[in-house]
Amino acid sequence: MDCRSAAFALTQIATLLELHDEDRFSVRAMQTAARVVASHGETDLGQAMARDLAAEDVIAPAAIEVLRDLAMSNGSALLERLQEETPEGLLEMLRVPGLGPSRIRSIHDGLHIDSLLDLELAARDGRLAELPKFGAKTAEKILKGIADLRATGAYVLWQHGRAEAERIAEAIRANPDVLRLEIAGSIRRRMEIVRDVDVVCAVRGSPSVVAASFAQLRGVKEVLGGGGRTLSLRLEDGVRVDVHCVRPEQFALALWRATGSSAHVKQITERAAGLGFVLAGDELRDRDGALVSIPDEPALYARLGLAYVVPEQREAMGEVEAAARGPFPTLITEADLVGALHCHSQYSDGGATISDMANAARARGLRYLGVSDHSQSNTYAGGLARDAILRQHDEIDALNAHYVAQGIGFRVLKGIEADILPCGRVDYDAAFLDRFDFVIGSVHSRYGMNERQMTDRVLKALDDPHLTILGHPTGRLLLTREPYAIDIAAIIEKAGAVGVAVELNADPHRLDIDWRACRIAQEKGALVSIGPDAHSPQGFEHLELGIASARKGWLTPANVLNTRTADEVLAFARARRGGVASTLPPLRVMQG
């Protein structure tokens, strides 16, 4: 690691210490150390430590300890701990220009806000202005900071982009000349992060005239392009919007083109040309120049001799070739999920009781809940000592007995999210792990390992017969933390071989594994577990995006562990403990 990178890590630590309301001397110590270390530029950190930095009397001992950690392991245990202790949404809020850690802490403490989307809503509806030492001017400055972030073309998480798109679509639908409207682009394709909003409108009258009228929409700051049927706008809150207006008979092709991806559109256009068609603009013409009617998107694919490709799959990753061979297997939907196996309660860092979480799962249509609080080594997330686990298991037993007595077809499973320790061991000893119905193993520390070290660490954990599911396998936090170095293909291949499911963590900040790795899991025969990582009843909403990501990865119900019944999941875990990787019963189709 060079000194410039080390200085950045120290600056991150200072910011997070302030966010956690640590004493100002600790914050200043890290800030001072960052300035000193940065002055050494791209010098190797180890060399600088040996020659100069250790002798700098302005660098506090705590900062020296961080530097030694960085030099030895290419990571910082303190930084990792602070990142894990910080709600992902607060890390996201740190990207907003002019919004510092002390204000974010005040917002979180005062309004329990932990996402950029909720922050913007609070600034708009007046709640932010009512906080002590805030006021209307501060709320306006924060809204401007969010707008500035968007104006730079910065990406946002999918759910934030969709919320913006729906708000804009509602305003456009109010135009009496708009007959039909759909959100398109990367939002429709369910990309993890998005930048722009694309909207397609079927209109009465002249499309170019209707498009021009949207320049007068409330909240429009700037017209970036127009003069035809497409108008590009930048709103006062920084959002860029492309509005495509077409005649009703052109709507299907316009929606298809605006949905993208551009590479997919190119492949389909080339296939059309090879068949003698011309696919240009929002029209399809045959070899004689006659207009071909395309009432909807499936009709376009059918006309070109292809099976229908759903929007999530349109990424030019083999879907056109697959569509030419015939219909796709039926992709998974949320209705296929029977249970959720990654959920937290008040026993560790969750915000609700087990009973509350179970009720929320039942309301979502699920039939079992896997409680998986953090294990003992994860102290910063309230990891559970053995006596707490025993109390939790007694509570689960009582709750399940209540369900049986009341004739309620629901069950709570005893799980744990056990840390995969740096040595590759799964937290707790084998005898204690035997107490759990299933075990999720996750990395929560030492992200700075190189690829070989991290891969070996996780491969060793996969050898533990207690491990049922490998949790969020790359450790990424979208827009705030890169994945740690790991050979994910090798990990998935071994998971498939030994009978461990690989998690698709559906938290919008994670989506880990991502949809590209889902394709690898399918090829290697590894089951995927779609886990909401719910820390509150609202967390079950994550399943929607988890399913979308699974569909992007071409997963069917048969590829997903928690489309099985609770008994089948338990059989899967028992088979793993017995050293058998292939005893999962065939998928049972669940009836409403």
N, C-alpha and C positions, 0 to 999 in steps of 0.2 A: 504494500500500500504506500502511495506517495503522500507527502505532507498536505497537499491541497485536499485530497480526499479525507484525510484525518481531520483537517480543520472543518470540513463540512459536517463530519460526524459529531464533532464537539459542538458545533452550532445547533445541530438538531437536538442534542442532549440539553443544551441551555434552553431552547424553546420549549421542550417538553417538561423540563423542571419547572419553568415558569407556569406552564399550563396546569401543572399539578400543585401549584401554590407552594413550592419549596422555598426555602429562605433565599433572599436576594443575594446573599454572599455566595451561595453555591452556584446560582445562575451566572453571576459576574465572573466567578472563577473559570467556568467553562467558556464564557465569551472571551475573556482575556487570553486563555490558552489557545482558542481558535485563531485569534489575530496573530499571536506569536508563531504558531505552527504554519499558518498560511503564508507567512513571509518567507518560508523556505521553499515555496513553489512545488515543483515536481520531484524534489529530492526524496529518495527512499526514506520512509519513516524510520526504519530500523537504524539506518546510517545516521540520520539526524538525531535520533535518541542517543546513540553512542557518542556522537561528537559534541552536540550543542544543547539539545533540548533538556536533557536531564540536569544540566547546570543552570538553566534559566530560573532565577529565583522568583520570577513573577508567575510561574506556573504552579498552581496549587497541587498538593499531593493527590487529591481525588482525580484531577485532570491527568496527572502523570500516570496514575493507575489505568485510566482509560486508554491513554496512548500506548502503554505496554500491551494492553489487551489487543488493541488494533494491530500493533506490530507483530504480535505472536500468532494471532488467530484470524486476522483480516476482518474481525468483527468486534463488537462491544457488547458485553453482557448487560451493562447498564442501559445502553440505547435500546437493546432488544426488550429488556424488561419494561422500560417506559413506553415503548410502542405497543406492547401487549396490554399494558394497563390502560391505554388510552382508547376510548371508543373510536372505531374507524371513521365515523362521521366527523369527529373533531379534527382528526388528521386532514380530512378533506377540507374542512373550513379554514385551515391554516393556509390554503392556497389563495384565499381571497385577499387582494391587495388592500392594505390599510387595516386589516383585522388581525390584531395581535393576540397572543396567548392569554393575556390577562382578561381581555374582553370576552374571548371565547369561554374562558372558565366561568365568568360571571353569567353569560348567557346559558351555559349548561346547568349551572347551579340554580339559577333563578327560574328558568323555563323548562328545564329537562329536555333541551333540544340537543340532538346529536346527529344532525344531518344538514347538509347545505340546503336541501329543499325545504325542510322545516324552518330553517333560519330565514329564508326568503319569505315564507308565508307569515312568520311572526313579524318581520319588518313591515310587511304590507298591511297586516290587520291591526297594527297598533300595540300588540303585546310587547314588542321589543322596546318601544318608546316608553313604556310604563316601568321598565326596570330602573332601579336606583342608579343615578349617574349616567343614564343614557339619554332619553329624550328624543324628540322627533328628528332633530338634526343628525344625531348619531345614527338613527335608523336609516335616514336618507343616505348617509355616507356609506353605510354597510350595503345598501341596495346598489349604490354606485360601484362599490368594490366588486360585487357579484357581476354587475354589468360589464365592468372593465375586464374581468376574468373571461367572460364569454366573448367579448369583443376581440380578444387576442386569438380567437379560434381555439381556445382550450377545450379539451374534451370534458364531458361530464358523464356520470354514471347513467346507465340506460334508463333507470326509473325516473331520474330527474329530467332527462330529455323527453320522455313520454309525457310527463306531467306538463311540461312546457308546450309540447305539441297539442295536447288535448285542450289546453287553455286557448291556444291560438285557433285551433279548429273550431272551437265554440264561437269565437268572434266572427270567423269567416262564414260559418253556417248561417249567421243572422242575415246575410245578404240574400234578398229574395230571388236573385238570379242564380243562386247556387242550388242545383238540383240534387247533387250527391257529392260527398267528400270522403276521402280516405287519407290517412297518414301513411306515408311511404318511406323510402330511404332506409338508412341504417336502423332507424327505430322499428320499422316494420320487420326488418330482418333479424331483430333482437340481438344486435351487436352489444358486447359488454359495455363499451363506452361509445358515446355519440357526440357529434359536434353541431350539426345543422338539423333543421326541421324541414322536411319535404311534405308538401300537401298537394293532392291532386283533386281538382274540382271538375265535375260535369256541370256545365252552365247553359242557360238559355240565352239566345242572342249571340253577339260577337264575343268569342273568348278573349280577344285582346282588349276589348273595351272593359269587360268585367275585370280582367287582370289589372288594368290600369286603375280601376276604382279602389283596389286594395291599398294603394299608396296613401289613401286618406284614412286608413284604419287608425283608431286610437292607439297610441303607443309607438307608432312608426317614427323612428328617428332619421332614417336615411334610406333612400332608394338606391340600391347598388347596381341594379340592372333591370331593364324592362324594354318596353316598346313593342313587345310581341305577346304571345300567350303565356309566357313565364315572367314572373316578377320576383326579383330578389330584394329582400328587405332586411334592414337591421333595426330591431326594436330598441326602445329606450333601455331595456334591461339587458341589452347586449346580444340577445338571441338573433341568429340569422335564419331567415325563413325564405324558402323557395316555393312559390305558389304557382302551380301548373294548371291552367284553365283550358278545357277542351270541350268540344261538342259531345253530347251524350254517347254517340256511336263510337267515339274515339277513346272513351274512358278506360276500357280494359287494357288497351295497349299502353296508354299513358301511365296508368298505375303500374303496369309491369316494368316499363322503362325507368320510371322514377324510383321504383323499389330497388333496382340494381341487383347485385353489385355490377359495376361497369364491366368487369371481366366476364361475368355470367351473360350480360346483355350482348357482349361481343361474340361469345361462343354461339349463342342462339341465333344472332344475326348472320353469322357465317354458315350455320347449318341451313338457315332459310335460303341463303344464296345458293348453296349446293343443291338444293331441291328446286331451284328455279324461281323462288320467291324473292321479292324485294321488301325488306323490312326497314322502313325509313320513317323517321318522325313517329307519328302515332297511327300509321297505316301499314297494312300488309297487302301487297299486290302480287298477283300471279304472273307467270311468264308472259301473258298477253297484256299485262298492265291493268287487268281488271281488279277492282277493289274487293278484297276478301273480308267478309263480315267476321269480326271477332267479338262475340258478346261478353266473354269473360276470359280470365287467364287460362283456365283449363282448356278452353277451345283453341288458344294459340298453340299450346304444347301438342295437343292432339293433331292439329293441322300439320305440324312438323314431324309427326310420327313419334312423339315422345310421351312418356308418362308425365303426369303433372308433377312439377317440382314446387314444394311449398316454399314460401318466402324465406324461412329460416335456413334452407339448404342452398340458397342461390349465391354461392361463394366461389364458383369455378374450381371446385375441389373434387371433380369426378362425377358431379351430379348429372351433367348432360349425357355423358357416356352411359351412366347407370340408367337414365330415363330412356335411352335408346334401346336398352335391353329389355325393358318391360316395367311394370308397376313396381314401386318401392314397397318394401314391407311396411306394415302399418306402424307409424311412429308413435311413440309414447305420448299420452296426454295426462293431465293432472288427475283425471277420473280413474286412471289406472293405478295410482298410488293407494296403498292400503294402510301404510303406517309411516311414521317419521322416526328416524333412529339417531338423530343428533339434536338434542334439546337440553337446555340448562334450566335449573331452578334456583330458588333462593338458597339452596344448600351451598352453591358456589357463587358464581357471578351473575346468575339470572335474577329477574325482577319479579317473579311470580312463584306461587306455590306449585307443587306437583299437581294438586287437584285442579288449580286454575289452568295449568298447561294442558292437562288431560281434557278439560272441558273445551278448550280452544281447538284441540286436535279433533275432538268429536264433532264440533261445529263445522270443521273443514271437511267432514266426511270421512275421516280416517278411523281405523279400527284398533290401532295400537299406537302407543307412544313409548319411545325409547329414551329414558332419562339418562343423560350422559354428562354429569357434572365433571369438573376438573379433578385431576388426581393430586396426591399429596405434594409432589414436587413443584406443582404450579402454584406457589404461595401467593403470587400477585393477583391471581384470579380466584382466590379463596379455595384452593385445592383441598380436598377432603381427607382428613385423617381417618384412620380405620374406625374409630368409634362413631364418627359422623356417618360413615358408610353404613354401619350396622343400624343406626337409627333410621337412615333413609330407607333401607331395605324393609324394616318393620313397617314404616309408613306405607310403602308400596304394597306390601302384603295386605295391610288393612284396607287399602283402597281397592285392590283387586277383589278382596272378599266382599266388599260393599257392592261392587258391580255384579258379582255373581248372585248375591242375595236379591238385588233389584232386577235381575234379568237383563242387565245392560251388556250388550255385546261389545265390550271394549276391554282393553288390557294394557297395563303399564309394565314395561320390561325394565329390568335392572341392568343398566349399562354404566360405562365410565368412559370419559375421554382421558386416556392415560398418556402422559408425556412419553415420547420417545426420547430417552436421555442421550446425551452426546456420545456415549459408548455404544448406543444401539439397543440398550436394554429397555424393556417396557416397564413403566413405573409399577410398583408393588411386586411382591414375590408371587410365585406360581400358585401357592396354596390360597392366597387371598384373591388372586385373579379368578380362581375357580368359582368364587361366589357370584360372579356376574353372569348375566344371560348373554351379554355380548360386550366386546371391548373395541373401542375406537382408539387407535394409536395416532398421535399427532406430534409433530415437531413444533416446539414453542420456544426454542432457545438455540443459541450458537448458529445463527443464520449465516455467519461469515465463513463457514467451512468451504473448502474448494469442492468441485464437483465430485471428485473421487471419494473424498471423505464423507460428504453428505450422502452420496449414493450408497456407500458401504454401510453407513449408519442405518439407513432405512432398510436396506436389504437384510441386515442382521435382525432388525425388528420383525421383518416378515417371516423369519424363521420361528418366532415365538408362536406356538400353537394356540395361545389364547387370543391372538389378534384376529378380530373379525373384519374390521374395516380400517383402511388407511385414511386418516382424516386430512383434509385440505393439503394434498401432497406436495405442492410447490411453495406454499407459504405466502403467496402474493397477496397484496392489498391493492386493488386497482387504483391507479393514479397517485398512490402514496408510498408503496413499497414494492420493489421489483421481486420476482420469484428468487428464491435462493438457488444456487447452482446445484443441479441434480439431473441425472440421466433418467428422465421420466419414462422413456420407452422401456428401459431395462427394468425399472421399478414395476411398471404395469405388466410387463411380460412375466416377471416372477410372481406378482400377485395372482395372475391368472393360473399359473402353474401350481401354486400351493393352496389356492382356494380362499384368498382374502379379497374382499370387495374393495374397490377404490372409490373414494367419496367424490361426488360432485357437490361441493359445499355451495348451497344456493344463496348464501348471504350476498347481496348485490356488490359488496366491496371485494368479495373473494371470487366467486364463480370458479372454483378450484377443485378438480381439474377443469380446464376450459374445454370448449367444444371440440377443439382440434385433438386434444388428448382422448376425448370420448371415442373418436374414430379408432385410435390405437387400442383402447380397451376392447372395443368390439372385435377388432382383428385378432387380438391376443386371447380372447375368450375370458377376459376378466369382467366380473359383474361390477356394476356401478351402483352405489347407494346415493340417492339424492337426499341430502340432509339439509334441513332449513337452518341449522345452527341457531335455533330460536332461543333468545334470552328473555322473551316475553310472549304473551299471546299473539301480539301483532307480528311476531317473527314468522309465523306460519305463512304469511303473505309472500315470503321469499320463495315459496315453492313454485309460484307462477314463473318466475324467471329461471329457476333451476330446470323446470320442464322445458322452457324455451331453449336453454343451452343444450340440454340433452337431445332435443330435436335437431338442433344445428349439428350435433355430433352423430346424427343418424341412429339414435338409440331407439329400440323397440321395447315394449313391456318386458320381453324375455331377457333383455340385457340389464335389467334394473332389479336389485335385490328387494327393495321395499315395495315391489308390486306383489310380493308373496305374502301369505298369511303370517301371523305371529308364530304359529307352530313351525312353518317352513323356515322362517328366519332362525328360530332356535335350532332346528335340525342342521341348518347351514353352519352355525357356530359350533355345534357338537361335532359335526364331521371334521371341522378344522382342528378341533382339539384332539380328535382321534387320529389325526394325520391323514385324513382322506380329503381329497380336493374335488371330488366329482360326485358327491352324493346328494346334491340339491334336487329335490323333487321337481318334475316338470311344472312349468307355470300353470297355475290354476286360474281360469278366467273367473273373476269375482263378479257376482251379480249384485246390482244396485243394492 
